[in-house]
Amino acid sequence: MERVIDAVLKSRKYPEQAYKVCMGILNLGKKYGNERFIQACVKANELGMCSLNRIESWIKEKLEKERHPQLDLEVCIPQHCNIRGSGYYNLK
């Protein structure tokens, strides 16, 4: 939660411009419960989307627990004779 507030404050030229947004974000915890609010803040930090509207929409639509495929990507390179490994590019 602290990182979300910090990101919002840093996103404005003058921190005073972000006070209402920060208060709105903090009030989401009271409105929807701290557990869901914290999960939404964690997701916002992971995705770099720290806005009041985004966080509130995730909570309203119960998407704060949903994992995004781009965060869970595992690189799987198929075996093929034309694919060079890291050793090929090792310049010594």
MOFEN-V348774 format. One record per pair of residues at least 24 apart in sequence whose C-alpha atoms are under 10 Angstrom apart, sorted by the first residue. I is the first residue (numbers start at 0). GAP is how many residues later the second one is. If there is no record, write none. Layout:
i=I gap=GAP
i=I gap=GAP
//
This chain:
i=0 gap=24
i=0 gap=25
i=0 gap=28
i=0 gap=36
i=0 gap=37
i=0 gap=38
i=0 gap=39
i=0 gap=40
i=0 gap=41
i=0 gap=43
i=0 gap=44
i=0 gap=49
i=1 gap=24
i=1 gap=39
i=1 gap=43
i=2 gap=38
i=2 gap=39
i=2 gap=41
i=2 gap=42
i=2 gap=47
i=3 gap=36
i=3 gap=37
i=3 gap=38
i=3 gap=39
i=3 gap=40
i=3 gap=41
i=3 gap=44
i=3 gap=45
i=3 gap=46
i=3 gap=47
i=3 gap=48
i=3 gap=51
i=4 gap=36
i=4 gap=45
i=4 gap=46
i=4 gap=47
i=5 gap=44
i=6 gap=38
i=6 gap=41
i=6 gap=42
i=6 gap=43
i=6 gap=44
i=7 gap=41
i=7 gap=42
i=7 gap=43
i=7 gap=44
i=10 gap=39
i=10 gap=40
i=19 gap=32
i=20 gap=30
i=20 gap=31
i=20 gap=32
i=21 gap=29
i=21 gap=30
i=22 gap=29
i=23 gap=27
i=23 gap=28
i=23 gap=29
i=23 gap=32
i=24 gap=25
i=24 gap=26
i=24 gap=27
i=24 gap=28
i=24 gap=30
i=24 gap=31
i=25 gap=26
i=27 gap=24
i=27 gap=27
i=27 gap=28
i=27 gap=31
i=28 gap=27
i=31 gap=24
i=31 gap=27
i=31 gap=28
i=32 gap=26
i=35 gap=24
i=35 gap=26
i=35 gap=27
i=35 gap=28
i=35 gap=29
i=36 gap=27
i=37 gap=26
i=38 gap=24
i=38 gap=25
i=38 gap=26
i=38 gap=27
i=39 gap=24
i=39 gap=25
i=39 gap=26
i=42 gap=24
i=42 gap=25
i=45 gap=25
i=46 gap=24
//
